[in-house]
Amino acid sequence: MALPSSLGNFGASDFTIAFWLNSTSPAAVSNVLSKRAACSGGSPYQGLDLRMGGVAGNLYLEVWTSDAYRGFSTAGVRVNDGQWHHVAIVRQGGALSINVDGRAAGTNTISGSLADPTATPVYLGVGRCVPGAPGSNGTQDGTAWLNGRLDEVGFYPRAMSASELSAQAQGLCTQ
């Protein structure tokens, strides 16, 4: 599914992308959420990819900003077990985290702008580098379509607090 390109252009500001994920996808790497300007080697290359699979059903986040590339996983946190999991990507100042079920599961530093200068849509369940995907440039980076379900996807122009993420993971309204 493609969402408007205006979503996810947070620049260097704080943000949260939160949603529910349910999957039993095997070890194959599949895209959960993608917004990236190019598949490989292109410039500008700003954006992000959230993938699932590979090592024990972890999530892996790759982020390209105007300053640097960052990639990290939710080591030891499995999300392909057929259960619903609340997932949130949070940028707060110079920190970037993946939160699963209300708890930080992976962190890294971040600097620079995440704004996509090519106005790429946000793709749910597929990445731009999957042949046949919307917006695909025909190259392949080893990822596949998501075998699972997403629900209540939200883009917030602020960093949600740990208590807000915990409340969302418990199914409580935080608005």
Kinemage of the C-alpha trace (Angstrom):
@kinemage 1
@onewidth
@group {chain A} dominant
@subgroup {mainchain}
@vectorlist {calphas} color= white
{ca met a 1} P 0.000 0.000 0.000
{ca ala a 2} L 1.312 3.462 -0.863
{ca leu a 3} L 0.578 6.432 1.403
{ca pro a 4} L 0.997 10.108 0.445
{ca ser a 5} L 4.548 11.373 0.046
{ca ser a 6} L 3.832 14.170 2.538
{ca leu a 7} L 3.936 11.605 5.369
{ca gly a 8} L 7.291 10.977 6.972
{ca asn a 9} L 9.054 14.143 5.794
{ca phe a 10} L 10.109 15.092 9.309
{ca gly a 11} L 13.377 16.781 8.369
{ca ala a 12} L 15.646 17.005 11.428
{ca ser a 13} L 12.687 17.235 13.848
{ca asp a 14} L 11.533 14.724 16.443
{ca phe a 15} L 8.941 12.188 15.289
{ca thr a 16} L 7.189 8.910 16.029
{ca ile a 17} L 5.883 6.312 13.574
{ca ala a 18} L 3.741 3.780 15.446
{ca phe a 19} L 1.675 0.763 14.373
{ca trp a 20} L 0.588 -2.771 15.206
{ca leu a 21} L 2.261 -5.729 13.441
{ca asn a 22} L 1.202 -9.385 13.240
{ca ser a 23} L 3.240 -11.867 11.217
{ca thr a 24} L 4.468 -15.433 11.048
{ca ser a 25} L 6.870 -14.628 8.235
{ca pro a 26} L 9.772 -17.079 8.136
{ca ala a 27} L 13.432 -16.103 8.006
{ca ala a 28} L 13.100 -14.314 4.640
{ca val a 29} L 13.678 -10.584 5.005
{ca ser a 30} L 10.526 -8.592 4.274
{ca asn a 31} L 9.713 -4.887 4.308
{ca val a 32} L 7.318 -3.577 6.934
{ca leu a 33} L 7.527 0.138 6.135
{ca ser a 34} L 9.630 1.974 3.577
{ca lys a 35} L 10.220 5.561 2.532
{ca arg a 36} L 13.479 5.965 0.701
{ca ala a 37} L 14.477 8.149 -2.196
{ca ala a 38} L 16.548 5.589 -4.103
{ca cys a 39} L 17.151 1.877 -4.090
{ca ser a 40} L 20.917 1.923 -4.209
{ca gly a 41} L 23.718 4.215 -5.100
{ca gly a 42} L 21.377 7.050 -5.990
{ca ser a 43} L 21.616 10.567 -4.765
{ca pro a 44} L 19.859 11.897 -2.825
{ca tyr a 45} L 19.389 8.748 -0.773
{ca gln a 46} L 17.458 9.985 2.273
{ca gly a 47} L 14.732 7.949 3.932
{ca leu a 48} L 14.152 4.820 5.974
{ca asp a 49} L 13.375 1.117 5.709
{ca leu a 50} L 11.988 -1.045 8.512
{ca arg a 51} L 12.432 -4.728 7.737
{ca met a 52} L 11.578 -7.953 9.503
{ca gly a 53} L 13.182 -11.353 9.330
{ca gly a 54} L 16.655 -12.600 9.021
{ca val a 55} L 17.973 -13.404 12.464
{ca ala a 56} L 15.179 -14.835 14.616
{ca gly a 57} L 12.368 -12.556 13.396
{ca asn a 58} L 13.996 -9.311 14.533
{ca leu a 59} L 13.178 -5.886 13.143
{ca tyr a 60} L 15.977 -4.013 11.375
{ca leu a 61} L 15.847 -0.262 10.781
{ca glu a 62} L 17.971 1.455 8.158
{ca val a 63} L 17.979 5.259 8.051
{ca trp a 64} L 19.714 7.527 5.557
{ca thr a 65} L 19.868 11.223 6.504
{ca ser a 66} L 21.540 14.197 4.880
{ca asp a 67} L 24.521 13.450 7.184
{ca ala a 68} L 24.908 9.694 7.596
{ca tyr a 69} L 23.614 6.124 7.341
{ca arg a 70} L 22.485 4.263 10.457
{ca gly a 71} L 21.318 0.675 10.735
{ca phe a 72} L 20.416 -1.369 13.810
{ca ser a 73} L 18.150 -4.209 14.926
{ca thr a 74} L 15.939 -5.316 17.776
{ca ala a 75} L 18.380 -8.072 18.727
{ca gly a 76} L 16.636 -10.756 20.739
{ca val a 77} L 13.131 -9.319 20.234
{ca arg a 78} L 11.107 -11.596 17.951
{ca val a 79} L 8.028 -10.189 16.181
{ca asn a 80} L 7.187 -13.000 13.724
{ca asp a 81} L 5.432 -15.213 16.279
{ca gly a 82} L 1.809 -14.733 15.125
{ca gln a 83} L 1.042 -12.310 17.987
{ca trp a 84} L 0.149 -8.631 17.648
{ca his a 85} L 3.073 -6.365 18.554
{ca his a 86} L 3.043 -2.606 18.991
{ca val a 87} L 6.032 -1.129 17.117
{ca ala a 88} L 7.235 2.476 17.257
{ca ile a 89} L 10.148 4.253 15.600
{ca val a 90} L 11.046 7.335 17.651
{ca arg a 91} L 13.491 10.136 16.955
{ca gln a 92} L 14.165 12.374 19.921
{ca gly a 93} L 17.026 14.822 19.530
{ca gly a 94} L 20.096 12.832 18.519
{ca ala a 95} L 18.611 9.443 19.456
{ca leu a 96} L 16.674 7.018 17.267
{ca ser a 97} L 14.937 3.969 18.732
{ca ile a 98} L 12.744 1.027 17.807
{ca asn a 99} L 10.241 0.232 20.536
{ca val a 100} L 8.378 -3.075 20.669
{ca asp a 101} L 5.405 -3.599 22.969
{ca gly a 102} L 6.151 -0.400 24.883
{ca arg a 103} L 9.850 -1.038 25.522
{ca ala a 104} L 12.993 0.167 23.752
{ca ala a 105} L 14.340 -2.757 21.720
{ca gly a 106} L 17.113 -1.061 19.735
{ca thr a 107} L 18.758 2.363 19.649
{ca asn a 108} L 21.270 4.367 17.649
{ca thr a 109} L 22.312 7.966 17.144
{ca ile a 110} L 20.966 10.156 14.355
{ca ser a 111} L 21.845 13.529 12.861
{ca gly a 112} L 20.800 15.418 9.770
{ca ser a 113} L 17.557 15.660 7.845
{ca leu a 114} L 15.292 12.736 7.041
{ca ala a 115} L 13.275 14.771 4.532
{ca asp a 116} L 12.908 12.959 1.207
{ca pro a 117} L 13.688 15.497 -1.512
{ca thr a 118} L 12.158 13.294 -4.220
{ca ala a 119} L 8.727 13.120 -2.555
{ca thr a 120} L 8.644 9.320 -2.375
{ca pro a 121} L 5.427 7.793 -0.996
{ca val a 122} L 5.476 5.732 2.185
{ca tyr a 123} L 5.045 2.050 1.365
{ca leu a 124} L 3.488 -0.373 3.842
{ca gly a 125} L 4.252 -4.065 3.501
{ca val a 126} L 6.722 -3.636 0.662
{ca gly a 127} L 9.892 -1.724 -0.096
{ca arg a 128} L 10.912 0.267 -3.101
{ca cys a 129} L 13.643 -2.278 -3.900
{ca val a 130} L 11.293 -5.252 -4.367
{ca pro a 131} L 10.769 -5.995 -8.088
{ca gly a 132} L 7.161 -5.304 -9.057
{ca ala a 133} L 6.552 -3.068 -6.048
{ca pro a 134} L 4.991 0.364 -6.524
{ca gly a 135} L 7.755 2.820 -7.324
{ca ser a 136} L 10.313 0.058 -7.802
{ca asn a 137} L 13.247 0.974 -9.953
{ca gly a 138} L 13.747 -2.684 -10.830
{ca thr a 139} L 16.720 -3.360 -8.599
{ca gln a 140} L 16.658 -5.970 -5.880
{ca asp a 141} L 18.081 -5.699 -2.388
{ca gly a 142} L 17.053 -9.147 -1.165
{ca thr a 143} L 13.785 -8.149 0.494
{ca ala a 144} L 10.263 -9.395 -0.141
{ca trp a 145} L 6.648 -8.386 0.412
{ca leu a 146} L 5.477 -8.597 4.025
{ca asn a 147} L 3.599 -11.763 4.919
{ca gly a 148} L 1.553 -10.329 7.763
{ca arg a 149} L -0.827 -7.594 8.869
{ca leu a 150} L -0.416 -3.959 9.898
{ca asp a 151} L -2.984 -1.898 11.797
{ca glu a 152} L -3.397 1.606 13.244
{ca val a 153} L -0.389 3.124 11.463
{ca gly a 154} L 0.276 6.634 12.759
{ca phe a 155} L 2.801 9.368 11.898
{ca tyr a 156} L 3.375 11.909 14.672
{ca pro a 157} L 5.476 15.103 14.378
{ca arg a 158} L 6.854 14.655 17.914
{ca ala a 159} L 8.650 12.073 20.008
{ca met a 160} L 6.171 10.062 22.048
{ca ser a 161} L 7.210 9.491 25.655
{ca ala a 162} L 7.925 6.061 27.112
{ca ser a 163} L 4.649 6.230 29.060
{ca glu a 164} L 2.680 7.078 25.891
{ca leu a 165} L 4.256 4.159 24.023
{ca ser a 166} L 3.553 1.824 26.925
{ca ala a 167} L -0.083 2.984 27.019
{ca gln a 168} L -0.475 2.451 23.259
{ca ala a 169} L 1.037 -1.029 23.604
{ca gln a 170} L -1.626 -1.765 26.229
{ca gly a 171} L -4.316 -0.606 23.799
{ca leu a 172} L -5.008 2.707 25.535
{ca cys a 173} L -5.699 5.947 23.664
{ca thr a 174} L -2.880 8.485 24.035
{ca gln a 175} L -4.253 11.393 21.995
